[in-house]
Amino acid sequence: MMTSNFARNNIEKFPNAVSNARSSRWFNGCRYSRLMPSRDVITKYIAGMVDESDAIECQCETLEKLVPAKVFAEFRF
């Protein structure tokens, strides 16, 4: 699995790409909501109520609860 950004999005080159973003106007590939940061953390980050390191820590806590093999098996390619 690799990570990237929407500026490098090329669904023809990477047909198994998976988005963890809450929104994207151009991405037409697979989305997996369990990988997405919570709306609460995003809202607090935008409002300046948490800094980047706090937001990353919250996201890591969310991801640590997932079983990688199970997540991968749930993808619908």
Backbone as a chain_set.jsonl record, in Angstrom:
{"seq": "MMTSNFARNNIEKFPNAVSNARSSRWFNGCRYSRLMPSRDVITKYIAGMVDESDAIECQCETLEKLVPAKVFAEFRF", "coords": {"N": [[0.86, -1.164, 0.0], [0.509, 2.231, -0.739], [0.943, 5.75, -0.126], [-0.243, 8.967, -1.18], [-1.124, 11.989, -2.858], [-3.923, 14.026, -3.935], [-3.158, 15.639, -6.046], [-1.413, 14.106, -7.444], [-3.0, 12.184, -8.407], [-3.858, 9.494, -10.397], [-5.828, 7.517, -11.729], [-5.803, 5.636, -13.744], [-3.158, 4.759, -13.8], [-2.849, 3.905, -11.189], [-4.978, 1.902, -10.344], [-5.935, 0.692, -8.03], [-5.975, 2.563, -6.04], [-6.813, 4.073, -2.93], [-8.904, 6.229, -1.175], [-8.64, 8.2, 1.763], [-9.73, 10.523, 2.37], [-12.067, 13.004, 3.475], [-13.408, 14.449, 1.577], [-13.308, 14.959, -1.955], [-13.146, 16.417, -5.05], [-12.285, 15.365, -7.462], [-11.505, 12.715, -7.292], [-12.23, 9.462, -8.255], [-12.01, 6.922, -7.404], [-11.797, 4.119, -5.11], [-13.135, 4.592, -1.861], [-12.534, 4.626, 1.602], [-14.013, 4.765, 4.481], [-13.319, 4.157, 7.142], [-10.664, 4.741, 7.371], [-10.57, 7.425, 7.382], [-9.921, 10.637, 8.847], [-11.512, 11.812, 11.855], [-14.45, 13.877, 11.779], [-14.65, 15.602, 13.918], [-11.98, 15.987, 14.807], [-10.891, 17.182, 12.522], [-12.459, 19.526, 12.36], [-11.769, 20.774, 14.816], [-9.03, 21.122, 14.352], [-8.996, 22.878, 12.143], [-10.202, 25.057, 13.381], [-8.223, 25.768, 15.078], [-8.087, 24.643, 17.561], [-6.757, 22.333, 18.159], [-3.395, 21.308, 17.576], [-1.193, 20.377, 14.828], [0.295, 18.099, 15.631], [-1.343, 17.018, 17.642], [-3.602, 16.371, 16.12], [-2.525, 14.441, 14.422], [-1.843, 12.504, 16.309], [-4.411, 11.755, 17.204], [-5.392, 10.638, 14.832], [-3.627, 8.505, 14.527], [-4.338, 6.969, 16.746], [-6.878, 6.176, 15.948], [-6.244, 4.619, 13.671], [-4.696, 2.618, 14.832], [-6.531, 0.924, 15.944], [-7.454, -0.614, 13.928], [-7.244, -3.655, 12.018], [-4.794, -4.428, 9.861], [-4.779, -6.527, 7.808], [-7.462, -7.245, 7.754], [-8.673, -4.841, 7.019], [-7.574, -4.474, 4.437], [-8.722, -6.708, 3.192], [-11.347, -5.888, 3.063], [-11.489, -4.032, 1.032], [-12.913, -3.143, -2.093], [-11.978, -3.953, -4.936]], "CA": [[0.0, 0.0, 0.0], [1.281, 3.462, -0.777], [0.173, 6.965, 0.075], [0.07, 10.03, -2.117], [-2.058, 13.105, -2.717], [-4.808, 14.121, -5.089], [-2.46, 16.286, -7.159], [-0.732, 13.044, -8.185], [-4.012, 11.173, -8.7], [-3.879, 8.944, -11.743], [-6.576, 6.273, -11.501], [-5.393, 4.658, -14.754], [-1.864, 4.22, -13.403], [-3.01, 3.28, -9.877], [-6.413, 1.58, -10.259], [-6.285, 0.227, -6.687], [-5.811, 3.653, -5.086], [-7.887, 4.185, -1.946], [-8.929, 7.54, -0.55], [-9.051, 8.331, 3.146], [-10.155, 11.916, 2.508], [-13.495, 13.233, 3.694], [-13.993, 14.938, 0.33], [-12.449, 15.221, -3.106], [-13.968, 16.637, -6.241], [-11.799, 14.694, -8.663], [-11.156, 11.313, -7.102], [-13.335, 8.564, -8.598], [-11.653, 5.571, -6.988], [-12.326, 3.533, -3.888], [-13.034, 5.363, -0.62], [-12.656, 3.758, 2.764], [-14.314, 5.733, 5.543], [-12.674, 3.829, 8.422], [-9.332, 5.337, 7.359], [-10.72, 8.881, 7.379], [-9.862, 11.323, 10.139], [-12.856, 12.161, 12.323], [-14.884, 15.261, 11.523], [-14.355, 16.363, 15.126], [-10.567, 16.376, 14.786], [-10.706, 18.133, 11.419], [-13.087, 20.786, 12.767], [-10.931, 21.379, 15.858], [-7.767, 21.53, 13.737], [-9.262, 24.086, 11.347], [-10.517, 26.137, 14.318], [-7.046, 26.056, 15.879], [-8.268, 24.097, 18.905], [-5.701, 21.326, 18.293], [-2.332, 21.544, 16.603], [-0.961, 19.273, 13.902], [0.735, 16.893, 16.335], [-2.525, 16.439, 18.298], [-4.444, 15.775, 15.074], [-1.841, 13.217, 13.991], [-1.983, 11.538, 17.389], [-5.785, 11.247, 17.151], [-5.503, 9.771, 13.663], [-2.879, 7.274, 14.834], [-5.167, 6.185, 17.666], [-7.937, 5.573, 15.125], [-5.653, 3.591, 12.815], [-4.196, 1.509, 15.652], [-7.658, 0.039, 16.259], [-7.758, -1.417, 12.741], [-6.393, -4.805, 11.707], [-4.446, -4.19, 8.457], [-5.214, -7.588, 6.892], [-8.92, -7.169, 7.644], [-8.973, -3.636, 6.227], [-7.244, -4.779, 3.049], [-9.714, -7.668, 2.685], [-12.617, -5.2, 2.865], [-11.471, -3.2, -0.17], [-13.689, -3.684, -3.216], [-11.293, -3.609, -6.186]], "C": [[0.903, 1.222, 0.0], [0.369, 4.642, -0.518], [0.622, 8.002, -0.938], [-0.852, 11.195, -1.828], [-2.86, 13.239, -3.997], [-4.156, 14.815, -6.281], [-1.754, 15.255, -8.024], [-1.705, 11.945, -8.599], [-3.972, 10.763, -10.17], [-4.518, 7.568, -11.634], [-6.222, 5.214, -12.543], [-4.082, 3.987, -14.35], [-1.955, 3.447, -12.082], [-4.481, 2.923, -9.654], [-6.855, 1.103, -8.877], [-6.098, 1.309, -5.629], [-7.043, 3.741, -4.188], [-7.791, 5.547, -1.281], [-9.331, 7.438, 0.915], [-9.517, 9.755, 3.428], [-11.663, 12.011, 2.715], [-14.158, 13.739, 2.414], [-12.907, 15.117, -0.729], [-13.346, 15.356, -4.317], [-13.562, 15.751, -7.404], [-11.58, 13.212, -8.495], [-12.369, 10.417, -7.342], [-13.073, 7.132, -8.163], [-12.341, 5.15, -5.705], [-12.121, 4.487, -2.708], [-13.252, 4.412, 0.54], [-12.791, 4.628, 4.0], [-13.627, 5.425, 6.868], [-11.247, 4.355, 8.495], [-9.378, 6.856, 7.471], [-10.545, 9.47, 8.77], [-11.281, 11.727, 10.566], [-13.184, 13.618, 11.992], [-14.537, 16.15, 12.714], [-12.913, 16.858, 15.124], [-10.313, 17.398, 13.684], [-11.26, 19.501, 11.798], [-12.234, 21.504, 13.807], [-9.606, 21.865, 15.295], [-7.947, 22.823, 12.945], [-9.514, 25.289, 12.245], [-9.318, 26.514, 15.194], [-7.131, 25.542, 17.303], [-7.294, 22.953, 19.2], [-4.636, 21.64, 17.26], [-2.117, 20.289, 15.762], [-0.557, 17.986, 14.63], [-0.426, 16.227, 17.078], [-3.426, 15.746, 17.284], [-3.83, 14.462, 14.585], [-1.981, 12.134, 15.051], [-3.39, 10.927, 17.401], [-5.973, 10.289, 15.974], [-4.775, 8.455, 13.898], [-3.67, 6.374, 15.774], [-6.294, 5.481, 16.909], [-7.381, 4.413, 14.312], [-5.157, 2.389, 13.609], [-5.291, 0.508, 16.005], [-8.0, -0.899, 15.104], [-6.77, -2.57, 12.594], [-6.061, -4.702, 10.215], [-4.943, -5.26, 7.485], [-6.726, -7.556, 6.693], [-9.35, -5.962, 6.812], [-8.728, -3.915, 4.759], [-8.267, -5.712, 2.43], [-11.061, -6.999, 2.407], [-12.653, -4.315, 1.623], [-12.21, -3.894, -1.304], [-13.033, -3.268, -4.534], [-11.891, -4.344, -7.345]], "O": [[1.939, 1.239, 0.664], [-0.847, 4.538, -0.676], [1.724, 7.925, -1.483], [-1.309, 11.374, -0.699], [-2.523, 12.641, -5.019], [-4.569, 14.593, -7.42], [-1.52, 15.495, -9.209], [-1.287, 10.895, -9.086], [-4.046, 11.606, -11.064], [-3.821, 6.568, -11.466], [-6.325, 4.02, -12.265], [-3.916, 2.782, -14.539], [-1.24, 2.466, -11.875], [-5.159, 3.573, -8.858], [-8.051, 1.113, -8.586], [-6.065, 1.002, -4.437], [-8.168, 3.512, -4.631], [-6.709, 5.966, -0.87], [-10.242, 6.69, 1.27], [-9.678, 10.147, 4.584], [-12.429, 11.2, 2.195], [-15.342, 13.487, 2.19], [-11.748, 15.389, -0.42], [-14.201, 14.507, -4.572], [-14.395, 15.415, -8.246], [-11.477, 12.502, -9.496], [-13.41, 10.59, -6.708], [-13.831, 6.227, -8.513], [-13.33, 5.745, -5.279], [-11.067, 5.108, -2.576], [-14.069, 3.495, 0.455], [-11.804, 5.164, 4.505], [-13.373, 6.342, 7.65], [-10.672, 4.41, 9.582], [-8.342, 7.5, 7.635], [-10.97, 8.873, 9.759], [-12.144, 11.956, 9.719], [-12.298, 14.471, 11.934], [-14.172, 17.313, 12.541], [-12.659, 18.028, 15.41], [-9.595, 18.375, 13.896], [-10.604, 20.521, 11.581], [-12.001, 22.707, 13.695], [-9.104, 22.91, 15.711], [-7.145, 23.75, 13.065], [-9.101, 26.405, 11.929], [-9.39, 27.471, 15.965], [-6.347, 25.948, 18.161], [-7.038, 22.641, 20.363], [-4.936, 22.176, 16.193], [-2.778, 19.271, 15.963], [-1.023, 16.903, 14.277], [-0.489, 15.0, 17.141], [-3.952, 14.665, 17.549], [-4.545, 13.485, 14.363], [-2.214, 10.971, 14.723], [-3.54, 9.72, 17.588], [-6.632, 9.257, 16.103], [-5.267, 7.398, 13.502], [-3.669, 5.153, 15.615], [-6.622, 4.33, 17.197], [-7.983, 3.34, 14.268], [-5.194, 1.263, 13.114], [-4.994, -0.641, 16.331], [-8.747, -1.862, 15.279], [-5.611, -2.468, 12.995], [-6.95, -4.871, 9.38], [-5.482, -4.92, 6.432], [-7.216, -7.81, 5.593], [-10.274, -6.051, 6.003], [-9.582, -3.626, 3.921], [-8.646, -5.537, 1.272], [-11.837, -7.499, 1.592], [-13.728, -3.889, 1.201], [-12.128, -5.114, -1.445], [-13.492, -2.325, -5.178], [-11.442, -4.179, -8.479]]}, "num_chains": 1, "name": "protein.A"}
